[in-house]
């Protein structure tokens, strides 16, 4: 099979990166939780929406140095390739941030793949697609003929244009167990993907 993966918040985990980068950039009160929601809500309450937008550009640009792989992701993808399945990354992110320095966010992501995944023998064949829009992402999933696609965004998997021949699996780390929602599977941990495919 050809198994496709989203990148941001599916392979790359930003929990630690958000906390470390926020600590570098902002002087936040002690009561602000160093999470995406905590930082966003604090800045918005102070009318600092543009700073929040610029922060996201920093996070997905140079801040990627702090991003980690989700637990079990490397091991699971390695096992899939050993079983002769093909794997591809198909993700969408803007080429440049909406605010702040105009980093090349696609190059930042490719650099992260090169340093975090390719040393493990993953995606060395260049099957990596970063698109600028959700529509282009879905079109690429369809064009490649992915049999399975793992994504953290329900709006991608539920889009009317999402290919009918592709099994969409939702990655929801906050879910407590693997379960079936309508015609879609949901996993909360990477290792559950192997159990599901059995």
C-alpha positions in Angstrom: 0.0 0.0 0.0 0.9 3.6 -0.3 0.5 5.4 3.1 0.5 9.1 3.2 1.2 11.3 6.3 0.5 14.9 7.1 3.5 16.6 8.7 2.6 19.4 11.2 1.1 18.0 14.4 1.0 14.5 12.9 4.7 13.6 12.5 6.2 16.8 14.0 5.2 17.6 17.6 5.4 21.2 18.7 4.5 20.9 22.4 8.1 21.4 23.6 8.9 23.8 20.8 6.0 26.2 21.6 7.1 26.4 25.3 10.8 26.9 24.6 10.2 29.5 21.8 7.7 31.5 23.8 10.1 31.6 26.7 12.7 33.1 24.3 10.5 35.6 22.6 8.0 36.8 25.2 8.2 37.9 28.8 5.0 36.1 29.9 3.4 36.2 33.4 3.9 33.0 35.4 0.2 32.2 35.3 0.2 31.8 31.5 0.4 28.2 30.4 3.2 27.7 27.8 0.9 25.9 25.4 -0.5 27.0 22.0 -3.9 27.8 23.5 -2.5 29.5 26.6 -0.1 31.8 24.7 -2.6 32.6 22.0 -5.4 33.5 24.4 -3.0 35.6 26.6 -1.8 37.6 23.5 -5.3 38.0 22.1 -6.6 39.3 25.4 -3.9 42.0 25.2 -4.7 42.9 21.6 -1.5 41.4 20.4 -2.9 39.3 17.6 -0.2 40.3 15.2 2.5 39.1 17.6 0.7 35.7 17.8 0.7 35.5 14.1 4.4 36.3 13.9 5.1 33.8 16.6 3.6 31.0 14.4 6.0 32.1 11.6 8.9 31.8 14.1 7.6 28.4 15.2 7.3 26.8 11.8 10.5 28.5 10.6 13.6 28.6 12.8 11.7 27.4 15.8 11.5 24.0 14.2 14.9 23.3 15.8 12.9 22.5 18.9 10.2 20.3 17.3 10.2 16.6 18.1 8.8 13.5 16.4 5.7 12.1 18.1 6.4 9.0 20.2 6.4 5.9 18.1 6.3 7.7 14.7 9.8 6.7 13.6 9.4 3.1 14.7 6.0 2.8 13.1 7.1 4.2 9.7 10.2 2.1 9.8 8.1 -1.0 10.3 5.8 0.0 7.5 8.7 0.3 5.0 10.0 -3.1 6.2 6.6 -4.5 5.2 7.2 -3.0 1.7 4.6 -0.3 2.1 5.4 3.0 0.4 5.3 6.2 2.6 4.9 9.8 1.6 4.5 13.1 3.3 1.8 15.4 1.9 1.3 18.5 3.9 0.2 22.1 3.5 1.7 25.2 5.1 2.2 28.7 3.6 5.5 29.3 1.9 6.1 32.4 4.0 4.7 33.6 7.3 1.7 36.0 7.3 3.6 38.3 9.6 7.2 38.8 10.8 10.4 37.8 8.9 9.7 36.1 5.6 11.2 32.7 6.3 10.8 29.9 3.8 8.6 27.6 5.8 8.8 24.8 3.2 12.6 24.8 3.4 12.4 24.7 7.2 10.2 21.7 7.1 12.4 19.9 4.6 15.5 20.7 6.8 13.7 19.1 9.8 12.9 16.0 7.7 16.5 15.8 6.7 17.8 16.0 10.2 15.1 14.0 12.1 13.8 11.4 9.7 16.2 10.7 6.9 19.0 9.6 9.2 16.6 6.7 10.1 16.3 5.8 6.4 12.9 7.5 6.1 11.9 9.6 3.0 15.3 9.3 1.5 13.6 8.7 -1.8 12.3 12.3 -1.8 8.6 11.5 -1.5 7.9 14.7 0.3 5.2 17.2 -0.8 4.7 20.6 0.9 1.8 22.5 -0.7 0.5 25.9 0.1 -3.2 25.1 0.3 -5.5 22.4 1.6 -7.0 22.0 -1.8 -3.6 21.3 -3.4 -2.8 18.9 -0.6 -6.0 16.9 -1.2 -5.4 16.9 -4.9 -1.9 15.5 -4.4 -3.2 12.8 -2.1 -5.6 11.9 -4.9 -3.0 12.1 -7.7 -0.5 9.9 -5.8 -3.2 7.3 -5.1 -2.7 7.0 -1.4 -4.4 4.0 0.0 -4.3 5.4 3.5 -3.8 8.9 4.8 -3.1 10.0 8.4 -3.9 13.5 9.4 -4.7 15.5 12.5 -7.2 17.7 10.7 -10.8 16.3 10.4 -11.5 19.1 7.9 -9.0 17.5 5.5 -10.3 13.9 5.8 -14.0 15.1 5.7 -13.5 17.4 2.7 -15.9 16.6 -0.2 -12.8 16.4 -2.5 -11.0 13.9 -0.3 -10.6 10.8 -2.5 -13.1 8.1 -1.8 -10.6 5.3 -2.4 -8.3 6.6 0.4 -8.9 5.5 4.0 -8.6 8.6 6.1 -7.3 8.1 9.6 -7.5 10.9 12.2 -4.5 11.3 14.5 -5.9 12.7 17.7 -3.2 12.5 20.5 -5.8 13.6 23.1 -8.2 10.7 22.3 -8.0 7.9 24.8 -8.4 4.9 22.5 -8.7 3.8 18.9 -12.3 4.1 17.8 -14.5 4.3 14.7 -16.2 7.6 13.9 -18.7 7.2 11.0 -16.4 5.6 8.3 -13.2 7.0 9.7 -10.8 5.5 12.2 -9.1 7.5 14.8 -5.8 6.7 16.6 -4.3 8.5 19.5 -0.8 6.9 19.4 1.3 6.0 16.4 1.7 2.4 17.3 -2.0 2.0 17.0 -1.6 2.4 13.2 0.1 -1.0 12.9 -2.7 -2.6 15.0 -5.3 -1.0 12.7 -3.6 -2.2 9.5 -3.6 -5.8 10.7 
